[in-house]
Amino acid sequence: MNSFLKVVSAVIRPATLEVAPELKRKRQYAALPFRTSKGALEVLLVTSRDTRRWIIPKGWPKKSTAPHKLALLEAYEEAGVRGKIERDEIGHYDYIKRLDERHNVLCRVGVFPMKVKDELKTWPEKKERERRWMSPKEAADLVEEPQLAALLLGLEAHNTL
């Protein structure tokens, strides 16, 4: 992990809110796609399929796939981007995933930064999602999860990855 990511990770982790220990969390892994455009850092958000909330690409663990590689795959499937992903998480956030009308599960999502190299015109979930590049501050204002917003604001404060 480069030195900037280490600094961001140290800044963000103390601000991460903890959930009561008696609540069991399921794990998910996410990519935080980013690029630099005209000297400014931008991140890519996508909409969720059901609620149309703004999120980062994420998915459930797979036994034969390392967490950062899973996040890279989710970025391709959900956002249609390819690039280089870091092996180390820069932080995490918790949220409640709706499984169906009567069932929810608490999830802890590990976040891996991903430098985007290619943005595809077609991808597996293109018809199900919208994607949009924006500043980390704009992204923080759009996401519903406070811990994810804090992570994005930490990136905005440093203005680079």
N, C-alpha and C positions, 0 to 999 in steps of 0.2 A: 504494500500500500504506500502511495507516495506521501510525502510529508504533509501536504495540504489536507489530505483525507484523514491523516492521524490527528491533526489539529481540530478539524471539523468534528470528528468522532468524539474527541475529548470534550469539546464544547457541548455537543448535542446530548450525549448520554446522561449527564447529570440532570438535564431538564426532562428526561423521559419520565413520564408518570408511571407509577407502579399500580398494578391491580392487586386487590386483596389476594393473599397467597392461597386461600382456600378455593379460589376459582381456578379450575384446570383450563389451560389454554391449549388450543390446537396450533400447530405451526404452519406458517405459510412463508413463501419467499418471493421477494419482489425485486424488479429492476427499476432503477431510477434513471431513465434515459436522459442524457444531457448532450448539449452541443454549445459551441460558441458561435454567435452570429453578430457580425459587426462589433466584435470585441466584448459583447455582453453574453453572460451565461443564460441559457434557456434550458428548461426541462420540458419533457413531454408527458402530458396526461392523456388518459383515455376515459371514456365513459364506461360504467358498468353496464352489463347487458340488461338487467332487470330494472334497476332503479334509476339508471342514467346519471348516477352521481359521478363526479370526477375522481379518478383513482390513478394509481400507478399499476402497471402490469404485474400480476402476482398469481401464484398457484400453490397447490398442495404438494407436499414432498412426494418424491418417487424413490423407492429403495435403491435403484441402480444409478441415480443421478445426484451429483453433488449440488448443494443448495444454490451456489452461484450459477451453475450451468442450467439449473431449472429456471432461475430468474431470467437468464438469457433466452431460453426457449419461450417463456411467457411473453417477453418483449416482442419476439417475432410473431407469435400467434395472435396476441391481443392488439399490438400497436404497429406491426409491420415494419419493425426496425431491426437492423443488425449492427453489431459493433463489438467493442472490447469491454468485457465486464471484469470488475475487480473480484478477487477471491474473498476479500474481507468485507463484512457488513460495516456500513457507516452508522448504523443505528437500527432501531426497530420501533414499531408502533403497535398498539392494541386496538382492535375494533370488534364489533359484534357482527358476525356474518349471518344473514338470514338464509336458512336452508330451505324453508318452505313457510307457509302461512302460520304454522304453530311452533316451529323449531328454529332456535338460534344457537350459535356456538361462539364462544369467545376465542379470538385468534390473535396470536402474536406474529407479526410479520417482520422478518429480517430483510433489510433493504441493502441492495448492492448497487453501487454506482456503475453506470454503463455509458461509455463514450460512443455515441452513434456515428457510424461510418456510412451506412446506407439506409435510405428511407424508401421502402418498396411501394409501388403503385397498387399492388394487390397482395393480400395476405389472408390467412384462414378466417379471421373474425371481422373482416372489413365491413361486411353488411350488418354486423351486430353492434358496432361501436363507432364512436367519433374520436378522433385524436386531434390534439392541439398543442403547439409549441407556445411557451410563455415564460415570463421571468419566474424565478422561484417565489417572489413575493405574490405575484398574481396567482400562482398555483396554490400557495398557502391560503389565500383568500377563498379559493374554490373548493378545496378538500374539506370534508366534514370531520376528519379525525384530528383532534388537537395535537397529538404527538407527531403525526405526519406533517402537519402545518409547522410545528416547531423545528422539525428536521429541515424543511424547505427554507424557513426563515434563517436558519443557521447557514445554509448555502448562500442565501442572498447577502448576508452580512459579510461573507468572505468573497463573494462575487467571482468565484472561480472554482473549478474542480481539477 
